Amino acid sequence: MTGVAPAETHYQVLGLEPRATGEQIEKSYLFHLGLYGEEALATYSLLDADELREARARVQEAFETLRDPVRRYEYDVANGFVSAGALVVPFPTPAAPNPARPPAASVARPAALGVPPEAARVRHAPQVLPDPVDGAALRRFREERGVSLRDISLVTKVGVRYLEYIEADRHALLPAPVYLRGFLQEYARVVGLEPRRTAESYLAGVPRDS
């Protein structure tokens, strides 16, 4: 009896493990774009033009989902990579998916959503907070910049409740570090902090068993 082969997960498409970091996802995406490019002679000799286009489309879809912290979290829950338990907090849902969605760093996006100019303007001058970074330090910096949690939520699609948990250092209610890192980086981009250093400094203070 011939069965239908199960569809590859986004992680399998990119050759990654479900706990892959954002940096690993981006590197794998770039590698696979080259692998399935028209100038990749080794792959081109094995796949016809339609198969190459299909492969590139799968790679693009996987990347678009996994690079977005919220979409990745929802995807992982839906596919059983993480438990849909008490840590799952409802998120605001976009009106419709947009395949031409600009990168998170684009200043056009907050303007289109009606976010105050302060939330967009601070993206141009990322700053670094002294270690250790905790929720209180993040809240003070955000308030000094005049950015509300709702502003951040509108831009990043991270639920306000999660943002409140971050600022209150309610570690037990936050998701696993692989997701929390993405949320922190998105928060940092909006308020004008250096994303990677902010996330790593905050995560250093999160108990591993939280």
C-alpha positions in Angstrom: 0.0 0.0 0.0 1.4 3.4 -1.0 1.0 6.2 1.5 1.4 9.9 1.1 4.7 11.2 2.4 4.3 13.6 5.2 5.1 17.2 4.4 8.4 18.6 5.6 8.3 20.9 8.5 9.7 24.4 8.2 12.7 23.2 10.3 13.3 20.2 7.9 13.1 22.5 4.9 15.9 24.6 6.4 17.8 21.7 7.8 17.5 22.9 11.4 16.4 21.6 14.8 13.3 23.2 16.4 15.5 25.0 19.0 17.5 26.8 16.3 18.4 30.4 17.1 17.4 33.3 14.9 21.0 33.6 13.7 21.0 30.0 12.6 17.7 30.4 10.8 19.0 33.4 8.8 22.2 31.6 7.9 20.4 28.5 6.8 18.0 30.6 4.8 20.8 32.3 2.9 22.5 28.9 2.3 19.4 27.3 0.9 18.6 30.3 -1.3 22.0 29.8 -2.9 21.5 26.0 -3.0 18.3 26.4 -5.1 19.5 29.4 -7.1 19.6 29.2 -10.9 23.4 29.5 -10.8 23.8 26.5 -8.5 24.9 24.0 -11.2 24.9 21.0 -9.0 21.3 21.5 -7.9 20.2 22.7 -11.3 21.3 19.5 -12.9 19.1 17.5 -10.6 15.9 19.6 -10.5 14.0 21.2 -13.3 12.9 24.8 -13.3 9.5 24.1 -11.7 11.1 22.0 -8.9 13.6 24.8 -8.2 10.8 27.4 -7.9 8.9 25.1 -5.6 12.0 24.5 -3.5 12.7 28.2 -3.2 9.1 28.9 -2.3 9.3 26.3 0.6 12.5 27.9 1.8 10.9 31.4 1.7 7.8 30.3 3.5 9.8 28.5 6.2 12.0 31.6 6.8 9.1 34.0 6.9 7.4 31.9 9.6 10.5 31.1 11.7 12.1 34.6 11.7 9.0 36.1 13.3 8.9 35.2 17.0 5.1 35.2 17.3 4.4 33.3 14.1 7.1 30.8 15.1 5.6 30.3 18.5 2.2 29.7 17.0 3.7 27.3 14.4 5.6 25.3 17.1 2.5 25.0 19.2 0.3 23.9 16.3 2.9 21.3 15.2 3.6 19.9 18.6 7.1 21.2 19.0 6.1 22.9 22.3 3.1 22.3 24.6 0.1 24.5 24.3 -0.2 24.8 28.0 -0.4 27.6 30.6 2.4 29.6 29.0 0.4 30.2 25.8 -0.9 33.8 25.9 -3.4 35.1 23.3 -1.8 37.4 20.7 -3.5 40.0 18.6 -4.0 38.5 15.2 -3.1 40.5 12.0 -6.0 41.2 9.8 -4.5 39.3 6.9 -1.1 37.7 6.1 1.1 39.9 4.0 3.8 38.1 1.9 5.4 41.5 1.2 5.7 42.3 4.9 8.7 44.6 5.5 11.4 43.7 7.9 10.9 44.5 11.6 13.4 47.3 11.4 11.5 49.2 8.7 10.3 52.6 9.9 7.4 52.6 7.4 5.6 49.9 9.4 4.9 51.7 12.6 3.8 54.8 10.7 1.3 52.7 8.8 0.0 51.3 12.1 -0.5 54.8 13.6 2.3 54.4 16.1 3.7 57.7 17.5 6.7 59.0 15.6 8.9 58.5 18.7 8.5 54.7 18.3 9.7 54.8 14.8 12.4 57.5 15.2 14.3 55.8 18.0 15.1 52.8 15.7 17.9 54.9 14.1 20.1 55.2 17.2 20.3 51.9 19.1 21.7 52.2 22.6 23.1 49.7 25.1 21.9 49.5 28.7 24.5 48.6 31.4 24.4 45.0 32.6 22.4 43.4 34.0 19.3 44.3 32.0 16.1 43.6 33.9 12.4 44.4 33.4 12.7 47.6 35.5 15.5 48.9 33.3 13.6 48.2 30.2 10.5 49.9 31.5 12.5 53.0 32.5 14.1 53.3 29.1 10.8 52.7 27.3 9.0 55.4 29.3 11.9 57.9 28.8 11.4 57.4 25.0 7.6 57.9 25.3 6.8 54.5 23.9 3.8 52.5 25.3 3.5 48.8 25.5 0.6 49.0 23.1 2.9 50.8 20.6 5.4 47.9 20.9 2.6 45.3 20.5 1.3 47.0 17.4 4.7 47.0 15.7 5.9 43.5 16.8 2.6 41.6 17.2 3.9 40.4 20.6 0.9 40.4 23.0 0.8 43.2 25.6 0.6 40.6 28.4 3.9 39.1 27.5 5.5 42.6 27.4 4.1 43.2 30.9 5.6 39.9 32.1 9.0 40.9 30.7 9.0 44.2 32.4 7.7 42.7 35.7 10.4 40.0 35.5 7.7 37.3 35.8 10.0 34.7 34.5 7.7 31.7 35.3 5.1 33.1 32.9 7.6 33.7 30.0 8.1 31.2 27.2 11.3 29.2 26.6 14.5 31.2 25.9 14.4 30.4 22.2 11.1 32.4 21.9 11.8 34.9 24.7 15.0 36.0 22.9 13.0 36.9 19.8 10.4 38.8 21.9 13.2 40.8 23.6 14.9 41.6 20.4 11.7 42.9 18.9 11.0 45.0 22.0 14.6 46.4 21.9 14.3 47.4 18.2 11.1 49.4 18.8 12.4 51.4 21.8 15.8 52.0 20.4 18.1 49.5 22.1 20.7 47.2 20.6 18.6 44.0 20.1 21.1 41.2 20.6 22.9 42.6 23.6 19.7 43.6 25.3 18.2 40.1 24.9 21.3 38.3 26.0 21.7 40.5 29.1 18.1 40.0 30.1 18.2 36.2 29.5 21.3 36.0 31.7 19.1 36.9 34.6 16.3 34.4 33.8 16.5 31.2 35.9 17.0 28.2 33.6 14.1 26.3 35.2 11.6 29.2 34.8 
